[in-house]
C-alpha cells in the first residue's frame, strides 16, 4: 500500500501483476486467514464438540500460508518483470518488447507458481470444510444416540 505511493514504484508497478499480488495478499492473507480463524474458533462452540480432525487445522494453516506467499511473491516478481519489460528500449529508443503477448509469454512460469499457490490455499480451505462436515456429522450422531438412550 504505502510503497505504491512512491512515484517511481507506482510508475513501474501500476497496471502490472504487482497489483494482483498486492490485492490478493490482503484478500487471501488478511481477510481469508481472519475468516478461517474465526470459523475454527466458532465451529466447536456451535456444535459443542471438538473438531473431528484438529491436526487438519494446523495443516490448513501452513498450506494456506505457504500458498499465499507463493501466490503473492510470484505476482510481485511477475509485476516487476512486466513493468521493466514495458520500459525496456533498445539503442535506437524503440521498445524492445512492442508485442504485449511476448511479455505475457515470458511471465508464464510466474503464472504456474500462482496456480500452485492458489491450489495450496484451496486445498487447505477444502480440508477445513471437510473437517467441519465431519465435526457436524459426529455431533448429530452423538445427539441421536443420546436421544435414543433417553427414550
C-alpha positions in Angstrom: 0.0 0.0 0.0 2.3 2.8 1.2 5.1 1.7 -1.1 2.7 2.2 -4.1 2.5 5.9 -3.1 6.2 6.3 -4.1 6.1 7.7 -7.7 9.0 5.5 -9.0 7.4 2.3 -7.6 3.9 3.2 -8.8 5.2 4.1 -12.2 6.9 0.7 -12.6 4.2 -1.5 -10.9 0.9 0.2 -12.0 -1.2 -1.9 -14.3 1.1 -5.0 -13.8 0.7 -8.2 -11.9 2.3 -6.5 -8.9 -1.2 -5.0 -8.1 -2.7 -8.5 -8.4 -0.2 -9.8 -5.8 -0.8 -6.8 -3.6 -4.6 -7.2 -3.6 -4.5 -11.0 -3.1 -2.1 -10.7 -0.2 -4.7 -8.6 1.6 -7.7 -10.6 0.4 -6.3 -14.1 1.0 -3.8 -13.2 3.7 -5.8 -10.9 5.9 -9.4 -11.4 5.2 -9.1 -15.1 4.4 -7.0 -16.1 7.4 -9.1 -14.0 9.8 -12.2 -15.7 8.4 -10.7 -19.2 8.8 -9.5 -18.4 12.3 -13.0 -17.2 13.3 -14.6 -20.3 11.8 -12.2 -22.6 13.6 -13.0 -20.8 16.9 -16.7 -20.8 16.2 -17.4 -24.4 14.9 -16.5 -26.3 18.1 -18.7 -23.9 20.1 -21.7 -24.1 17.7 -21.7 -27.9 17.8 -20.5 -28.3 21.3 -17.7 -30.8 20.4 -14.1 -30.6 19.3 -13.1 -30.6 15.7 -13.1 -34.1 14.2 -9.6 -33.7 12.8 -7.7 -31.0 14.9 -4.4 -31.7 13.1 -6.0 -30.7 9.9 -6.4 -27.2 11.2 -2.6 -26.9 11.6 -2.1 -28.4 8.1 -4.6 -26.0 6.7 -2.8 -23.0 8.3 0.5 -23.9 6.8 -0.9 -24.8 3.4 -2.7 -21.5 3.3 0.3 -19.5 4.5 2.7 -21.1 2.0 0.1 -20.8 -0.7 -0.4 -17.1 -0.1 3.4 -16.5 0.0 3.9 -18.4 -3.3 1.0 -16.6 -4.9 1.9 -13.2 -3.8 5.6 -13.3 -4.3 5.2 -14.8 -7.8 2.8 -12.0 -8.8 5.1 -9.3 -7.3 8.1 -10.8 -9.3 5.9 -11.0 -12.4 4.8 -7.4 -12.0 8.3 -6.1 -11.6 9.5 -8.1 -14.7 6.4 -6.9 -16.6 7.0 -3.3 -15.7 10.7 -3.5 -16.6 9.9 -5.1 -20.0 7.3 -2.4 -20.8 10.0 0.2 -20.2 12.9 -1.6 -22.0 14.2 0.2 -25.1 17.0 -0.6 -27.5 19.8 1.7 -28.5 17.6 3.4 -31.1 15.0 4.2 -28.4 12.5 1.7 -29.7 10.6 -0.6 -27.4 12.3 -4.0 -27.0 9.0 -5.7 -26.4 6.4 -3.9 -28.5 4.2 -7.0 -28.6 2.3 -7.4 -25.3 1.8 -11.2 -26.0 5.6 -11.6 -25.9 5.7 -10.1 -22.4 2.8 -12.3 -21.2 4.5 -15.4 -22.6 7.7 -14.5 -20.5 5.5 -14.4 -17.4 4.2 -18.0 -17.8 6.5 -19.5 -15.1 5.2 -17.0 -12.6 1.6 -17.8 -13.5 2.3 -21.5 -12.8 3.7 -20.6 -9.4 0.5 -18.5 -8.9 -1.6 -21.6 -9.8 0.4 -23.8 -7.3 0.0 -21.2 -4.5 -3.7 -20.8 -5.2 -4.2 -24.6 -5.3 -2.4 -24.9 -1.9 -4.7 -22.3 -0.4 -7.8 -24.0 -1.9 -6.7 -27.5 -0.7 -6.4 -26.0 2.8 -9.9 -24.5 2.6 -11.3 -27.8 1.4 -9.6 -29.6 4.3 -11.3 -27.1 6.7 -14.7 -27.7 5.0 -14.4 -31.5 5.3 -13.2 -31.1 8.9 -16.4 -29.1 9.7 -18.6 -31.6 7.9 -17.1 -34.5 9.9 -17.5 -32.5 13.1 -21.2 -31.7 12.4 -21.9 -35.3 11.5 -20.3 -36.6 14.6 -22.2 -34.1 16.7 -25.5 -35.2 15.1 -24.7 -38.9 15.6 -24.0 -38.2 19.3 -27.2 -36.3 19.8 -29.2 -39.1 18.1 -27.5 -41.7 20.4 -28.2 -39.6 23.5 -31.9 -39.1 22.4 -32.3 -42.9 21.8 -30.7 -43.8 25.1 -33.0 -41.3 26.9 -36.1 -42.8 25.2 
